[in-house]
Amino acid sequence: MSEMSNYLENALINVTLRNTAYTTPTTVYVGLYTTDPTDANTGTEVSGGSYARQSVTFGAPSDGVSTNSAAVEFPVATGSWGTVTHMGILDALTAGNLLYHTPLTTSKTVASGDTIKFAVAGISVTLA
């Protein structure tokens, strides 16, 4: 995942080039989308059916790459979530700001009773 949101791009430019403060989130969350969230966070995030963003932790970066250090598992869907095509990393459990986003390698149609899980190192953020 190397696509940054407009929000994060502006924050990084401000903090690194303009000496403008940026408060980093204490916890970040994985969100699932049925449409491309885009840099402007205009996609459709999954809702209903017991869906909730899940917290994620990342290991120290190496050569501009950081991966999740623990598995991320969403709750069992109690209804259809539609076809999940993208994921994002956000700075709040609800609302908040999109930080990074990317399409899934394989889209997944989530029906009642299904789960989505990302293994350790299954989520990768790359800055190049």
Salt bridges, closest charged atoms under 4 A:
GLU3 OE1 - HIS101 ND1 3.75
ASP36 OD1 - HIS86 NE2 3.97
ASP36 OD1 - HIS101 ND1 3.92
ASP39 OD1 - HIS101 NE2 2.70
GLU45 OE1 - ARG53 NH2 2.83
ASP114 OD2 - LYS108 NZ 3.98
